[in-house]
């Protein structure tokens, strides 16, 4: 496909090896993989540490954390990660994002296994860091290092649908603010971080609000808890790929009236 003009750190349309923020995601794969490892480690460590602290009702300087703190913990961590890594790795930190970019031609296929491997490894490291921070009580059930576990009252189809819907929101925002040259360069970190927050708000009561297969796999691998795992693998990938195609093929081609 034809590569379009790069501007303000972004790129529209498919093609080439240029993806989020106009970065050449095919170059220096090993170094980019290290960045993805670190970014996913930060996301999972901060988010699950807050989630575990909330479940254990641990206060900081007053009342314990609550559900609001969990969503904000993940969202604010993602703001920091995007600001720190967007210009180097693209700050995917999510297999659903990597696969969506590859599906729409914004990332070479050779980057997919490197990025996803680094993301899963970073998520495992993040879960181990949460365990080291809060102790064995955070690893034991029912806290399980903040693992996203499908409740018995939620069926497979409902779970997949919810995870696909909220990941659609997240990836749609990522693709729009990080690949379209019409978006100001200062917008992506906040827009993407808040997209994760609203996704967790919406899906939290039903699935726990993963929106990220690596975020689910990290605590799952460390604790051995994999309840409803297919929901957290299939839903985000399906929602992310649909979002990427909708923006790339339709919305991204529109002009403001």
C-alpha positions as CSV (number, residue, x, y, z in Angstrom):
1,X,0.0,0.0,0.0
2,X,1.0,3.6,-0.6
3,X,2.8,5.3,2.3
4,X,1.3,8.6,3.3
5,X,3.0,11.7,4.5
6,X,4.5,11.7,7.9
7,X,3.9,14.7,10.1
8,X,4.0,15.6,13.8
9,X,5.2,12.1,14.6
10,X,2.3,10.4,12.9
11,X,1.4,8.5,9.8
12,X,-1.9,7.8,8.1
13,X,-3.0,4.9,6.0
14,X,-1.3,1.5,5.8
15,X,2.0,0.5,4.4
16,X,5.7,0.3,5.0
17,X,7.1,-0.3,8.4
18,X,6.0,2.9,9.9
19,X,3.4,2.6,12.7
20,X,2.5,4.5,15.8
21,X,3.9,8.1,15.9
22,X,5.5,7.5,12.6
23,X,8.2,5.3,14.1
24,X,9.9,2.6,12.0
25,X,8.8,-0.3,14.1
26,X,10.8,-2.7,12.0
27,X,14.2,-1.2,12.9
28,X,16.3,-2.2,15.9
29,X,13.9,-4.9,16.9
30,X,15.9,-6.1,19.9
31,X,16.1,-2.7,21.4
32,X,12.5,-2.1,20.7
33,X,11.7,-5.3,22.4
34,X,13.5,-4.2,25.5
35,X,11.4,-1.0,25.5
36,X,8.2,-3.0,25.2
37,X,9.4,-5.3,28.1
38,X,10.0,-2.2,30.3
39,X,6.7,-0.5,29.3
40,X,4.6,-3.6,29.9
41,X,6.4,-4.2,33.2
42,X,5.5,-0.7,34.3
43,X,1.9,-1.0,33.3
44,X,1.3,-4.4,35.0
45,X,3.3,-3.6,38.1
46,X,1.6,-0.3,38.8
47,X,-1.8,-1.5,37.8
48,X,-1.8,-4.8,39.6
49,X,-0.1,-3.4,42.7
50,X,-2.9,-0.9,43.0
51,X,-5.5,-3.6,42.3
52,X,-4.0,-5.9,45.0
53,X,-3.8,-3.1,47.5
54,X,-7.5,-2.3,46.9
55,X,-8.5,-5.9,47.3
56,X,-6.4,-6.1,50.5
57,X,-7.9,-2.8,51.7
58,X,-4.4,-1.3,52.3
59,X,-4.5,2.4,53.0
60,X,-1.9,4.9,51.9
61,X,-2.7,7.8,54.2
62,X,-6.4,7.5,54.9
63,X,-9.0,5.3,53.3
64,X,-7.9,2.2,51.3
65,X,-7.8,2.1,47.6
66,X,-11.0,1.4,45.7
67,X,-12.2,0.6,42.2
68,X,-11.6,4.2,41.0
69,X,-7.9,3.9,42.1
70,X,-7.5,0.7,40.0
71,X,-8.7,2.2,36.8
72,X,-6.7,5.4,37.4
73,X,-3.6,3.3,38.3
74,X,-3.6,1.5,35.0
75,X,-4.6,4.6,33.0
76,X,-2.0,6.9,34.6
77,X,0.7,4.3,34.1
78,X,-0.2,4.1,30.4
79,X,0.1,8.0,30.1
80,X,3.6,7.8,31.5
81,X,4.5,4.8,29.3
82,X,3.3,6.5,26.1
83,X,5.1,9.7,26.9
84,X,8.3,7.8,27.6
85,X,8.4,5.2,24.9
86,X,6.2,6.4,22.0
87,X,9.1,7.8,20.1
88,X,11.2,4.6,20.4
89,X,9.0,1.5,20.4
90,X,5.6,3.0,19.7
91,X,4.5,2.0,23.2
92,X,2.3,-0.8,22.2
93,X,2.6,-2.7,25.6
94,X,-0.4,-4.8,24.4
95,X,-0.5,-7.7,22.0
96,X,-3.9,-6.5,20.8
97,X,-2.4,-3.2,19.7
98,X,0.6,-5.0,18.0
99,X,-1.7,-7.4,16.1
100,X,-4.1,-4.6,15.1
101,X,-1.2,-2.6,13.6
102,X,0.2,-5.6,11.7
103,X,-3.3,-6.4,10.4
104,X,-3.6,-2.9,8.9
105,X,-0.1,-2.8,7.5
106,X,1.3,-0.3,10.0
107,X,3.8,-2.8,11.4
108,X,5.8,-5.5,9.7
109,X,4.8,-9.0,10.5
110,X,8.3,-9.8,11.8
111,X,7.8,-7.4,14.7
112,X,4.8,-9.3,16.0
113,X,6.5,-12.2,17.8
114,X,9.3,-10.0,19.2
115,X,6.8,-7.4,20.6
116,X,4.3,-10.0,21.9
117,X,7.1,-12.0,23.5
118,X,8.5,-8.9,25.2
119,X,5.1,-7.8,26.4
120,X,4.3,-11.2,28.0
121,X,7.7,-11.3,29.6
122,X,7.2,-7.7,30.9
123,X,3.8,-8.6,32.3
124,X,5.3,-11.6,34.1
125,X,8.0,-9.3,35.5
126,X,5.4,-6.8,36.6
127,X,3.4,-9.5,38.4
128,X,6.6,-10.7,40.2
129,X,7.3,-7.1,41.2
130,X,3.8,-6.8,42.7
131,X,4.4,-10.1,44.6
132,X,7.7,-8.7,45.9
133,X,6.1,-5.4,46.9
134,X,3.0,-6.7,48.7
135,X,4.1,-10.2,49.8
136,X,2.6,-13.6,49.5
137,X,-0.8,-12.4,50.7
138,X,-1.1,-10.7,47.3
139,X,-0.3,-13.9,45.4
140,X,-2.8,-16.0,47.2
141,X,-6.5,-16.4,46.2
142,X,-8.7,-14.5,45.9
143,X,-6.3,-11.5,45.3
144,X,-4.1,-13.6,42.9
145,X,-1.9,-10.6,42.0
146,X,-4.8,-8.7,40.5
147,X,-5.5,-11.4,37.9
148,X,-8.5,-10.9,35.6
149,X,-10.7,-14.0,36.3
150,X,-14.0,-14.5,34.6
151,X,-16.8,-14.8,37.2
152,X,-19.0,-17.9,37.1
153,X,-22.0,-15.7,36.3
154,X,-20.4,-14.4,33.1
155,X,-20.5,-16.7,30.1
156,X,-17.9,-17.0,27.3
157,X,-19.9,-15.0,24.7
158,X,-20.7,-12.2,27.1
159,X,-17.1,-12.0,28.3
160,X,-15.6,-12.0,24.8
161,X,-18.1,-9.3,23.7
162,X,-17.4,-7.0,26.6
163,X,-13.6,-7.3,26.2
164,X,-13.9,-6.8,22.4
165,X,-16.1,-3.7,22.9
166,X,-13.8,-1.9,25.4
167,X,-10.7,-2.9,23.5
168,X,-12.3,-1.4,20.4
169,X,-12.5,1.9,22.2
170,X,-8.9,1.7,23.4
171,X,-7.4,0.8,20.0
172,X,-9.6,3.1,18.1
173,X,-8.3,6.0,20.2
174,X,-4.7,4.8,19.8
175,X,-4.9,4.4,16.1
176,X,-6.6,7.8,15.7
177,X,-4.3,9.9,17.8
178,X,-1.0,8.1,17.1
179,X,-1.2,7.5,13.3
180,X,-3.1,10.5,12.0
181,X,-0.9,13.5,11.1
182,X,-3.8,15.9,11.9
183,X,-3.6,15.2,15.6
184,X,-1.4,17.4,17.7
185,X,1.7,15.6,19.1
186,X,0.8,16.4,22.7
187,X,-2.5,14.6,22.6
188,X,-1.7,10.9,22.5
189,X,-0.5,10.2,26.1
190,X,-3.5,11.6,27.8
191,X,-6.0,10.4,25.2
192,X,-4.7,6.8,25.3
193,X,-4.4,6.7,29.1
194,X,-8.0,8.0,29.6
195,X,-9.2,5.5,27.0
196,X,-7.9,2.7,29.1
197,X,-9.5,4.2,32.2
198,X,-13.0,4.4,30.6
199,X,-12.6,0.9,29.2
200,X,-11.8,-0.5,32.7
201,X,-14.7,1.5,34.2
202,X,-17.1,-0.1,31.6
203,X,-15.8,-3.7,31.7
204,X,-14.6,-3.9,35.3
205,X,-17.8,-5.2,36.9
206,X,-18.1,-7.9,34.2
207,X,-14.7,-9.2,33.2
208,X,-12.3,-7.1,35.4
209,X,-11.4,-5.0,32.4
210,X,-8.3,-6.5,30.9
211,X,-8.2,-5.0,27.4
212,X,-4.8,-6.6,27.1
213,X,-3.9,-10.3,26.8
214,X,-0.4,-9.6,28.3
215,X,-2.0,-7.9,31.4
216,X,-4.0,-11.1,31.9
217,X,-1.2,-13.6,31.2
218,X,1.3,-12.0,33.5
219,X,-0.6,-12.6,36.8
220,X,-2.0,-15.8,35.4
221,X,1.4,-17.3,34.7
222,X,2.8,-16.4,38.1
223,X,-0.3,-17.6,40.1
224,X,-1.4,-20.4,37.9
225,X,-4.9,-18.8,37.7
226,X,-6.4,-18.9,34.1
227,X,-10.1,-18.8,34.6
228,X,-11.7,-17.7,31.3
229,X,-8.4,-17.2,29.6
230,X,-9.8,-17.5,26.0
231,X,-12.0,-14.5,26.7
232,X,-9.0,-12.4,27.5
233,X,-7.1,-13.6,24.5
234,X,-9.8,-13.5,21.9
235,X,-11.9,-10.5,22.9
236,X,-9.1,-7.8,22.9
237,X,-7.6,-9.0,19.7
238,X,-10.9,-9.1,17.8
239,X,-11.9,-5.7,19.2
240,X,-8.5,-4.2,18.4
241,X,-8.3,-5.4,14.8
242,X,-11.9,-4.2,14.1
243,X,-11.1,-0.8,15.5
244,X,-7.9,-0.5,13.5
245,X,-9.7,-1.4,10.2
246,X,-12.7,0.9,10.9
247,X,-10.4,3.9,11.5
248,X,-7.9,3.1,8.7
249,X,-10.5,2.3,6.0
250,X,-13.3,4.7,6.9
251,X,-13.0,7.3,9.7
252,X,-9.4,8.2,9.0
253,X,-10.3,9.2,5.4
254,X,-12.9,11.7,6.5
255,X,-12.3,15.4,6.5
256,X,-13.7,17.8,9.1
257,X,-16.7,19.8,7.7
